[in-house]
Amino acid sequence: MIKHLWDRLIRPIDPWLLLFTTLVLILSTILLFSASNRDLDMIINKITFMCIALTVMWLVANTSQQTLIRLAVPAYVVGLLLLIAVALFGDISHGARRWLHIGVTKIQPSELMKLALPMMLAWYFHHFETSIRWKHYLFAAILMIVPVGLIMKQPDLGTSLLIASSGFYVLFFAGLSWKFIGLLGALGGGLAYVVTHWNSCINILHEYQCRRVATMLDPMQDPLGAGYHIIQGTIAIGSGGIFGKGWLNGTQTHLDFIPERTTDFIFAVFGEEFGLLGNAILLILYLLLIGRGLIIANNASTLFGRLLAGAITLTFFTYAFVNMGMVSGILPVVGIPLPLVSYGGTSMVSLLTGFGLLMSVQGDRKLMKS
Amino acid sequence: MSQGEIKNQHRERYAFQLRIIAAALFVLSLFALLFSRFFWLQAVQHEKYMTLAEQNRISLVPIPPSRGIIRDRNGVVLAHNFSAYTLEITPSKQTDLEETIEQLSSIIEITAKDKRRFKKLRDETRDFETLPIRTRLSDEEVARFAANSYRFPGVEIKARLFRHYPLGEIASHLIGYIGRINTKDLEQLDEDGVAANYRGTDHLGKIGIEQSYEQQLHGKTGFEEVEIDSGGRAVRTLRRTPPVPGSDLTLSIDIKLQKVVEDLFDKRRGSLVAIDPKTGGLLAMVSKPGFDPNLFVDGIDPLNWNELNTSPDKPLLNRATRGEYPPGSTFKPFMALAALEGDFPLTRQTISDPGYFIYGNNKFRDSHAGGYGSMSFDRSIVVSSDTYFYQLAVQMGIDNIAKFMATLDFGNQTGVDLNGERPGILPSPEWKKKRFKTPATQKWYSGETVSVGIGQGYNSYTPMQMAHATATLANRGVMFRPHAVGKIIDPITGTIKVVEPQPVKTMTWQSKNVERVIRGMEGVIREGTGARSFAGANYLAAGKTGTAQVYSLKGSKYNKNISERLRDHSWFIVFAPAENPTIALAVIVENGGFGAQAAAPIARQALDYYINGKLPALPKATASSVPQAASAAEEAVGD
């Protein structure tokens, strides 16, 4: 009986993923205490969300791959419908139409799409496992472009790029030709060049997006406006030095110089208070998580599992890289939280759901072995 | 499952493994890029960012010092500070200033006067400064604004120290006032290298003691090193360098004497300067009319300003140091002394005085029509014989006169500790050469010397100069620099710095010459033109009346119906007691007529008040207003 319960409930949990996740979460809670200026309410909130997210992760981890495969298409369709609904009747907040009112609460459908799209694409390639042709990549690209386009229209450049990249990772693991990847890379580089060097980039991107890119290249162009975040972020990190100013001692942080210091810019707090050493530790923890994810992907029993696990892992990496890159001033400012560290329930739930999916993939393999 | 499929599967697994390895390399290389960025920022460029972070968070907030208090010689407060709330607007932070003011006036009463004053302040200052729209708010008004403050960004209530002049108009020209620092002041402060010491300070002394002792009164601005957040709000104080309050000043002025004299002037225009001859300390410095210096403190209302500025009475003119008048007969004692010192023969002769003096083609009229017959040197001072001094001047020559008078600071600043003192005009051929442009006008005509002898012509001096010369004479040639401030007191240590009465110079006058002139001036008081005003005095004074011509009468008889503004100025110089003087003064009453009519009675009462501590019991008519008709006795002795 106990063995059965163990097998049923606990065994699907991947101990390594759980360990690394827990370490990052503990670190992030300690950091939030400082970043929020010892706001206990925020800590309690964060812990509450952590419990919810871990529970969701556990539930997903206990879901069989077969169920996940069956859920892939409906999740995608629902997600897409919600995105269309947002475009039509969404709430406008901070100049963006991202939220949808459902009764008492409002939801952000793009969050759902973050997992639904890679699931959908993994399902698609899994379905044509034995006979993947170029036309399948083309159709997959269409499945990808529709939601990405809708999210970009909201406008939410960060999320749309993240979702696009998660879709691309599925294509990559599904065997998209290296030549094509090289071509995409060249196109991307060319587009980046045009965006940054061609004045009428406004036609392609929203004006604020252009500004962010231009500002990233030269933050002093607008030191009190768009460049402010980048300047203050780099000052915070740089002034942290090798060992950091110490927990709760970040002057940039505590004097309100860091905007959004509990959310998107929390890494500036981290860099300031824990220094290069702290940054290295965080990078290693992320690497361990990503490494574990890639191992799970590599060992997955089905193509669906391999593609899903690989895409989720690389998407997680993308979050981490883009956020740290933006706060340290090598990438333009896009609204992407630092995974597992930034304050915010939705992001944590969706990330840990992703880890739950990884565990589910891993668990199936264990079941097959036994 | 066929063999082929399994083989195919193996190939696929191998291809996927390659992709995983590629992904891992991708991840590793980008994380390496991040790490190298962190290394660059945190190890290589750490110093730079550390400095930037320091600059970011520390701000120096100036703490203005409190301004020194001004008191008179007996400790009566003439200028002090009080704290009050002001409602201040930063124009640069307003999108629609008019609208903001409109909205504000629904909460706090803002009068048209406040608005005018605010507009004037805006014109004078830079936009990013905060300017008061209302001052001296009541507690209720403060509370009302506080409840609504969220509606008014860039509007705030500040507790400020205000300057207050409790005596209002009394001694306004002497004490001066403070006003807001304007763009011109700022340039000056920059030039003087003291601009930093004025950070956080809105006001500085504009005229009077407030201006000339600005440096001592202001003190030293302190600083607070505060940690600020990005919004500029102070979070906590790191270090504090307290301000050094400005020094308190004790004046040599006796404000009661000052007030007595100002009351005596009443509505008349003029000036009185009283000096303690033993120290050079000013006992009173009156310039009438005055103004209320309190009007200037928060920025003067343009209406008030216009009124003061355009008034024909010129209330803003400090007549004591900037009003230049011909000295008239008050010049004679100095002429007499110059003649004695130069040992000119006329001083040993008695001349015939027909009531006029003919020089070249000109007839110089004596104010005493008909003349006195015979006239001696000593008598000429007592009765103020013009004829005698015409001849004396001609005998001495302009160069001798100018040389002697220059030693008494005529035509030069006395060096009183008030800014903007005018030098007056001591006529001489050199002066004329400098003053005029064409050779014809530059030439000195010997006929011009004649008028100089009786204090007319180009002669033009300030009451300060007259009082200064009188004090030097009273002191038998020992000259002190006139000064209004007696002590400078450090408010923290209590250290008193006495403005040392060091003699500027001692004249080489022969004592018998000085005494002879002073005897003549005693005669003026005893039996001459000052006799009526000094009747019944319990001390012996030495003085001289004077009448400064405003309008040349060209030989015609003095007409009493002449327009008031064209009437002669009434002068009187005096010191007392004659043997050991404790006070020397000069009075001028503009358009007061003969010196004996208007100026001498004021001098008498000032002396009585200073020496006896009370005013003399004189008939009202003589004490204050201008007598309509001079008495027969006065007419008999001229001015």
HADDOCK unambig.tbl for C-alpha pairs under 7 A between the chains (distance, minus, plus):
assign (segid A and resid 173 and name CA) (segid B and resid 16 and name CA) 6.40 0.50 0.50
assign (segid A and resid 173 and name CA) (segid B and resid 19 and name CA) 6.13 0.50 0.50
assign (segid A and resid 235 and name CA) (segid B and resid 49 and name CA) 5.09 0.50 0.50
assign (segid A and resid 235 and name CA) (segid B and resid 52 and name CA) 6.68 0.50 0.50
assign (segid A and resid 235 and name CA) (segid B and resid 53 and name CA) 6.20 0.50 0.50
assign (segid A and resid 237 and name CA) (segid B and resid 41 and name CA) 6.82 0.50 0.50
assign (segid A and resid 237 and name CA) (segid B and resid 42 and name CA) 6.54 0.50 0.50
assign (segid A and resid 238 and name CA) (segid B and resid 41 and name CA) 4.47 0.50 0.50
assign (segid A and resid 238 and name CA) (segid B and resid 42 and name CA) 4.39 0.50 0.50
assign (segid A and resid 238 and name CA) (segid B and resid 45 and name CA) 6.66 0.50 0.50
assign (segid A and resid 238 and name CA) (segid B and resid 46 and name CA) 5.13 0.50 0.50
assign (segid A and resid 238 and name CA) (segid B and resid 49 and name CA) 5.15 0.50 0.50
assign (segid A and resid 238 and name CA) (segid B and resid 50 and name CA) 6.95 0.50 0.50
assign (segid A and resid 239 and name CA) (segid B and resid 42 and name CA) 6.61 0.50 0.50
assign (segid A and resid 239 and name CA) (segid B and resid 46 and name CA) 5.51 0.50 0.50
assign (segid A and resid 239 and name CA) (segid B and resid 49 and name CA) 4.75 0.50 0.50
assign (segid A and resid 239 and name CA) (segid B and resid 50 and name CA) 4.24 0.50 0.50
assign (segid A and resid 239 and name CA) (segid B and resid 53 and name CA) 6.50 0.50 0.50
assign (segid A and resid 240 and name CA) (segid B and resid 42 and name CA) 6.26 0.50 0.50
assign (segid A and resid 241 and name CA) (segid B and resid 42 and name CA) 4.19 0.50 0.50
assign (segid A and resid 241 and name CA) (segid B and resid 43 and name CA) 5.76 0.50 0.50
assign (segid A and resid 241 and name CA) (segid B and resid 46 and name CA) 5.39 0.50 0.50
assign (segid A and resid 242 and name CA) (segid B and resid 42 and name CA) 5.83 0.50 0.50
assign (segid A and resid 242 and name CA) (segid B and resid 43 and name CA) 5.95 0.50 0.50
assign (segid A and resid 252 and name CA) (segid B and resid 53 and name CA) 6.67 0.50 0.50
assign (segid A and resid 255 and name CA) (segid B and resid 228 and name CA) 6.31 0.50 0.50
assign (segid A and resid 255 and name CA) (segid B and resid 229 and name CA) 4.25 0.50 0.50
assign (segid A and resid 255 and name CA) (segid B and resid 230 and name CA) 6.79 0.50 0.50
assign (segid A and resid 256 and name CA) (segid B and resid 229 and name CA) 5.10 0.50 0.50
assign (segid A and resid 256 and name CA) (segid B and resid 230 and name CA) 5.70 0.50 0.50
assign (segid A and resid 257 and name CA) (segid B and resid 229 and name CA) 6.07 0.50 0.50
assign (segid A and resid 257 and name CA) (segid B and resid 230 and name CA) 4.83 0.50 0.50
assign (segid A and resid 275 and name CA) (segid B and resid 42 and name CA) 6.96 0.50 0.50
assign (segid A and resid 276 and name CA) (segid B and resid 38 and name CA) 6.44 0.50 0.50
assign (segid A and resid 276 and name CA) (segid B and resid 39 and name CA) 6.70 0.50 0.50
assign (segid A and resid 276 and name CA) (segid B and resid 42 and name CA) 6.14 0.50 0.50
assign (segid A and resid 294 and name CA) (segid B and resid 20 and name CA) 6.48 0.50 0.50
assign (segid A and resid 298 and name CA) (segid B and resid 17 and name CA) 6.30 0.50 0.50
assign (segid A and resid 298 and name CA) (segid B and resid 20 and name CA) 6.82 0.50 0.50
assign (segid A and resid 325 and name CA) (segid B and resid 34 and name CA) 6.57 0.50 0.50
